[in-house]
Amino acid sequence: MAEHDLTQRMIPSLDRQLVFPLLEFLSSRDVYQADAILQAKVELLSGTGMVDYTGELYKQLHNTDQLPAEFDEKRAALIKQLTESEHKTKHIREVIENPEVADALRQDKLQNMKLLQDSYQCTPEMVLELYSFGQLQYSSGNYGGSADILLHFSILSTDPELTLSALWGKLASEILLGNWEVGLGDLLKLREIIDKTHFKTPAEQLQQRVWLLHWSLFVFFNHPKGRDGIVETFMLPHYVSTIQNACPWILRYLVAAVITNRRKRNMMQDLVKTIQQVSYMYQDPVTEFVEALYVDFDFDRAAAKLEECESVLENDFFLTHAVDDFVENARFFLAEVYCRIHKRIDMEALTTRLNMKSEDGEKWIVKLIRESRMDAKVDFKEGTVIMNSSYNPVYQQVIERTRNLVFRSQVLNGAIDKNSNPNKKDDAKQKGKQPRAAKRQETAVAA
Amino acid sequence: MSRFFQNVNDSESSDSDFSSSSDSEFSENELEQKQKQTSTAASGRFARAAYDSDSDTDVKRVMKNPREKQMDEAVKLSTDILKAMRTDEWQAVSVDYEKLLPVVKKLTNLLKGESLPRVFIRCLAKLEDRTIKDGMNKEQLSKLKAADARAFNKMKQRMRKDNKSYAKDISAYRENPVDSADEEASAANAAVESGSEDEDQAVPSMQTARAVPKAKQAARDSDMDSDDSQWDMDDSEVSSSESEDERQVGFSRWLKKAPTKDEGSAKKTKKDRSQRSTPAPAPQADADEDDGFTTVGKGGKVAKKVEVTAESLNKHLKAIHDARGRKGTDKKETVVMLGSLLGVAGNALQRCKVLMALISAQFDESSSQSYMPVEQWKRSQSSINELLSTLEANRQLSIFETADAHDDDSDVSYAGEEATLRGSVVSFIDRLDDEFTRSLQTIDPHTPDYIERMRDSVPLYVTIARAQSYFERAALQESLCRVVLRRIEHLYYRTDQVNSQVEAAAAALETSGESRIVSGGDIESVVHGLCTFLYQHADPLLRMRAMLMHIFNHALHKRYYVARDLLLMSHIQESAHQADVNTQVLYNRALAQMGLAAFRLGLVREAFEHTVELMSSGHQRELLAQGVGQMRTQQLSPAEEQLQRQRQLPFHININLELLECVFLTASMLIEIPFMASANANPETRRTATCRVFRRMLDYNERQVFLGPPENTRDHIMAAAKALADGDWLAARDFIQAIKIWSLLPDCEEIKDMLASKIQIEALRTYLFTYSTQFESVGLDDLATMFDLSRGKVYSLLARMVYQDELQASLDEVSGVLVFSRANFEASSRLQQTALMMSNKVNAFADINERMFELKNNGGQAPGDRQGNADQGGRGQGDRDSRSNYQRGPGGGNRDAQRNRKDGGAGGNRNNNGRNTNNNRRGGGNQQRRGGRQ
């Protein structure tokens, strides 16, 4: 299953700390060798401030109780840094937490800074120190603290770049804390900033968007309303092109989100196009399922791919909870397309295609017919479903099309009458009349 | 050889080089004027006599023998022609010419093998020059009166035909045209008929003059030029004696092939010329006459065996440098001088200096010609190579534009320390490459010469590569970028196979070519390395060019997706129209190549999208810089035309237009035929053709009463289209596969197979669209056998058509048939169809009314409103509107975007703002066309 695992592709676009849950998840599956994952974890964490945990993992990996000396050094240095930083920021933190100050703060950041400087003796350097303190907190795994501090910083800081990275830090903290609601808010804020800010090069902006796409997966797949959010965000033109350019594998999540979210069914057409366009560089069972269903209309292949999807999703950190949901909805999509194309359906064939037992299948189909209010009937004796196509007769069509003409003409006529200019009046009136005449003729024909 | 002599010869040979020919022409004109002047001046003195002599000659003429008479006639007519030609009265020329021919025929019989009068031959030669060699550019032609212009063209054709019989005489004349002017003068005189008989003194002197070797003569001419008084005194005598002489001597002088010399009248011409072309050489020539015409320096500077030493080298260099570009500087001489200086140059620094001067001088030498002669080019190239090897060998030397000029004499004692020189190696490379391109532009690509010339591209490539490694070492960023771009220009249009051959050949030639940018490997990575380097370091224009060439190269190698992504990611479409014309041409080329690549991959829709803009413009040639179109040139000024000619790409770089057209039409056919069928079957879909060009051709083809079997590519495609429309996929396939030009594509067989399967599919679709009203149901298996497709394929095709509402039908899985819905049947009644259409149109009508009203009410802000309206209404009108709007021009760009979004950008366009290909490409393309015409 390793070939469909996206972890390796995604790691470059994630933060160290964010990768950790992914690795943790992988170690619970049998996709990779346990040692390799352990090794990866150690390497991953050695870049962070979580020295103690790294040490434990190191021991586990090397089967020793001895830690290299560097761990201690690092630990000591870190603690020193932390206390120093804490000390330095003590004053400003106190000031900020003062409710009076919070009330006095306004939109204008420069004004705020001035206020702090004048009445509370806070220098810009102190604010900067706040940033590094937040970073340290985050690095050493104290996500709650870092989220708080970085929030304060992002309110106070006048440097847009640092504000941006502070927001990133806050988002990561919230993700790791599991505060999905707050995370979603941060995410949207970040999205707005990224879209609005003018980056030096388009590449930089692209990079930011790639990050956002990856990070948002955490939020979207955990937040109760996340599946709406993911579809809305990812289908924005900028993000579609980001996906196409930089990270086509994100499509898997987008497809899963669209499929598991029946209300977003109309997105399918656009999604299919996107999939087709990147199919030369990225394919996995999930996208192939969509392609088989909507491009080739090859139901057998689609069914086969659906089966593959199941195992792929099970081994995917983000989608593992959604497997059943996905399969169920994918079946629904399959059946929908199938019913739309066919006039008479062999129930037996359909149920095998849906990977169901014939009895379950029958029930499922009936349920489907009832739920989606399709005009279909089951012929039990023949074992078929007959779809009643409801094409409007021509008469009906003509009537429908011409129905509102009278009203429109009247509105127009009224508007013209209101118009004071007599020239225009005559002119438009004449034209206004014609459609009505034509319409009369029309209905005569239809009758 | 005498410089002066050379000069005279040059200006008189009067072909090939336009400037000199016009020069001589001018002087002839002047001569004539002078002649007239003198005759009027003389009229005071000779008025009486002239009158008398006129009558005299009249009497005499009666006595002439037939031979003389014809001769006279011929001479007269010839001179008339010449005169008329000078004043561009081509009608007169034509009339006279008609008269002249029979006369000459008679004369030939009379002369019995003796050669024809020189005036006649000269007349022919001049006519030929004027009509065929020089031709007339469009502007000149348009200045003429219509009748004259017609006569001119007629003459041109006649000359081509007639002159063959006199080819020998003419070429003989061309070899010795020196005396042309005097004859003309004499002829003019003869025409004036001022003949007094008793002034024969001039004749003997003439005779002697004839014997004098040409060169001396020239000198003597100028000698005599110096005293104008002589001319003033006896011009009329001499000229009249001239005409007299003709008759009296019995035309013996015509028979002489040797250059006749009539100094009396010639000297005037000579003088004019010498004054024009070489300001001061006359006395000099005189002085030098005696030492056997050795080298004559420019402007009085005689190239004696200069004793140059390393010490004095700087002085000489400076002198040459100062003389450069000055009027009257002998460029050849300079080159020779520098060559000798090079031999003396003692150290590397001096060598470099001399070489740089030498290279510039070598380039100067050919500045007036249309392109540098190959020999000269090779010399320049070897000089540049030498410079490069000197620089390679002496790494402490560097040459760049902003360096200090080394004018002091200290470089004599130069001993390998760091030194800088002012100059620009990259400009030499540029010039060399440009000259190479120019020569290829001028040489007829179908001659062996062209291939011969092409061989030089490998050494040139090596030179460029060497220059590149030099610049890399010297860290001259800007030069490096330019030269890298040059190198890509030599690589991008060739396939890897060809390029690896070139690289191999280059490796054999190259002496030292280490480079950071590209480290060997296959050609793809070489191109990639070079391009990436430019992306990182070059300025935007170079970057864009590099990008386009990279795209072209990817497309050439069938890496369509990579090319497409590169194009889309770089956002070139948005900025292409702001670039210079050459870049726009490159952009068009890249698009065309991408179209070909998409086609080779079987992406018909994409191929169509990429080529449609180009092919429906009607200016493919201009847009791809592969020739000047026929229609448009009328409106171009000569300067513009000249520019356009300069932009032309050499033949071997060209994209085969016929292939492009074939691909475009085939793609159009595969798209348009099913579309037409569905539009016929279902009146509610929009009827606007997606591809107008194809539709027009098809209509034209259908209007023909008699149709032969297809001959050319277009015929084949039209025949295939018709067969396809009938559902006869076998015939369509055979027609398409019979097209010979597919063999130009590298994977010809694959493409034919691909096309066959595409035709099967489209035939099936067309068949269903066309006959859907005639069937209640169709069996899947029947369809499969009919179109030789697998059942699964048919099934998926039908499923897609049903799903996308293209067909009002549904599949019956149990019995394996496609059942057409009843609504479809009902709709098939003619009346009902019409009623539906009517209701649509009435709706549209109401829309228009509302919009019009809003327009009147809201005044200026209507467009935005309309936009919204069309969008929200979505009554099938928005589409049509934006479409027609697009046709109107770039103003519709915005709406175009809208359409794209609606259409879902079917095909290669990713439908989102960031990468809205279609829209952008169109916008760009529109601009493009304008650019191409500039």
Contacts between the chains, C-beta under 8 A, distances in Angstrom:
chain1	res1	chain2	res2	distance
A	202	B	571	7.9
A	237	B	912	3.4
A	237	B	913	4.4
A	237	B	914	5.9
A	238	B	912	7.5
A	238	B	913	7.3
A	238	B	914	5.8
A	240	B	910	7.4
A	240	B	912	5.0
A	240	B	914	8.0
A	241	B	910	6.7
A	241	B	912	5.3
A	241	B	913	8.0
A	241	B	914	3.9
A	241	B	915	5.0
A	244	B	910	6.2
A	244	B	915	7.4
A	245	B	565	7.3
A	245	B	569	6.1
A	269	B	904	6.9
A	270	B	904	7.4
A	270	B	911	7.7
A	273	B	904	6.0
A	273	B	905	7.5
A	273	B	910	7.8
A	273	B	911	6.9
A	274	B	910	7.5
A	277	B	910	5.6
A	280	B	561	4.8
A	281	B	561	7.2
A	295	B	800	7.9
A	296	B	796	5.1
A	297	B	795	7.4
A	297	B	796	4.4
A	297	B	799	3.5
A	297	B	800	5.4
A	297	B	803	6.7
A	298	B	792	7.1
A	298	B	796	5.6
A	337	B	803	6.6
A	340	B	802	7.5
A	340	B	803	6.2
A	341	B	799	4.8
A	341	B	802	4.9
A	341	B	803	5.6
A	341	B	810	6.4
A	341	B	811	5.6
A	342	B	810	5.8
A	342	B	811	4.8
A	342	B	812	7.0
A	342	B	813	5.3
A	343	B	810	3.8
A	343	B	811	6.4
A	343	B	812	4.9
A	343	B	819	5.2
A	344	B	812	4.5
A	344	B	813	6.0
A	344	B	814	5.1
A	344	B	815	7.5
A	345	B	813	5.5
A	345	B	814	7.9
A	346	B	813	5.2
A	346	B	814	5.4
A	349	B	813	6.5
A	382	B	814	7.6
A	384	B	814	5.9
A	387	B	810	6.8
A	389	B	810	6.0
A	389	B	821	5.2
A	389	B	823	7.8
A	391	B	808	6.6
A	391	B	821	5.3
A	391	B	822	7.0
A	391	B	823	3.2
A	391	B	824	7.6
A	392	B	823	6.8
A	393	B	823	6.6
A	393	B	826	6.0
A	394	B	823	7.6
A	394	B	826	5.5
A	394	B	827	5.8
A	394	B	829	7.9
A	394	B	832	4.4
A	394	B	835	6.8
A	394	B	836	6.3
A	397	B	836	6.3
A	397	B	839	7.5
A	398	B	835	5.5
A	398	B	836	6.4
A	398	B	839	4.9
A	401	B	839	4.3
A	401	B	840	7.1
A	401	B	843	6.1
A	402	B	839	5.3
A	402	B	842	6.6
A	402	B	843	7.6
A	405	B	842	6.5
A	405	B	843	7.1
A	405	B	846	5.8
A	408	B	846	5.4
A	408	B	850	7.0
A	409	B	846	6.7
A	412	B	846	7.9
A	412	B	849	6.2
A	412	B	850	6.0
A	412	B	853	6.1
A	415	B	853	6.4
A	415	B	857	7.8
A	416	B	853	6.8
A	419	B	857	6.9
A	424	B	856	5.6
A	428	B	849	7.2
A	428	B	852	7.2
A	428	B	853	5.4
A	428	B	856	7.3
A	431	B	849	4.9
A	431	B	852	7.1
A	432	B	849	6.2
A	434	B	845	6.9
A	434	B	849	8.0
A	435	B	842	5.6
A	435	B	845	5.4
A	435	B	846	4.6
A	435	B	849	6.7
A	438	B	838	7.4
A	438	B	842	4.5
A	438	B	845	6.9
A	439	B	842	6.0
A	441	B	838	7.7
A	442	B	835	6.8
A	442	B	838	5.8
A	442	B	839	5.5
A	442	B	842	6.2
A	445	B	831	7.1
A	445	B	834	7.9
A	445	B	835	4.5
A	445	B	838	7.1
A	446	B	835	6.0
